[in-house]
Amino acid sequence: MPIMTAASQVPAETPAPDDRLSPALDAGERAMLEGWLDYHRRTLAWKCEDLTDEQLRTASVPPSDLSLMGLVRHMTDVERAWFRKVLAGDDQGWIYWTDEDPDGDLHLTEADTWKDAYAAWQTEIETARTNAARFELDDLSIGRRRPHDERRYSLRWIYTHMIEEYARHNGHADLLRERIDGRTGE
């Protein structure tokens, strides 16, 4: 599946490990933050590369529901939460999470496909980029994380949190991928 790159804003093939370049050592702060976030987005896509829907739905170890497709769906709603809801104040609801099933992103059925999960994820990534482009790093968010939460977050904080979120889940993805077919890698 194609993945969007921040620099080109056009589809590129899902990268091989040596195509996941980290930001330049002398990049400016914003370019550095955006570069590391894109690096981790590409890493998650790479962990899902060349697998069937069934393999992508394979849970790690019972009783956990964690799967590669579930991680992508989770990050879809996380992108939506931070870049739509919190940053831009655009609360369109969740794609996978519900009040009845707050872990709906991880609860997969045979009807759930990589094609659909990937398309939703890419849509949220592109919306994140569009929304972030409207803000400076020190600008504070318009929306709220929770209804009674008065805190506002800087775009810098959101970028840093998203890098941390992807990095943590990419560790999970590495273990999931190794369990499926033995493939490992940073």
ABEGO torsion letter per residue (X at the ends): XBBBBAAAGBBBBBBBAAABBBBBAABBAAAAAAAAAAAAAAAAAAAABGBBAAAAABBBBOABABBAAAAAAAAAAAAAAAAAAAAAGBBAEBAABBAABAAAAABBBAABBAAAAAAAAAAAAAAAAAAAAABBAABBBABBABAABABBBBAAAAAAAAAAAAAAAAAAAAAAAAAAAGBBEX
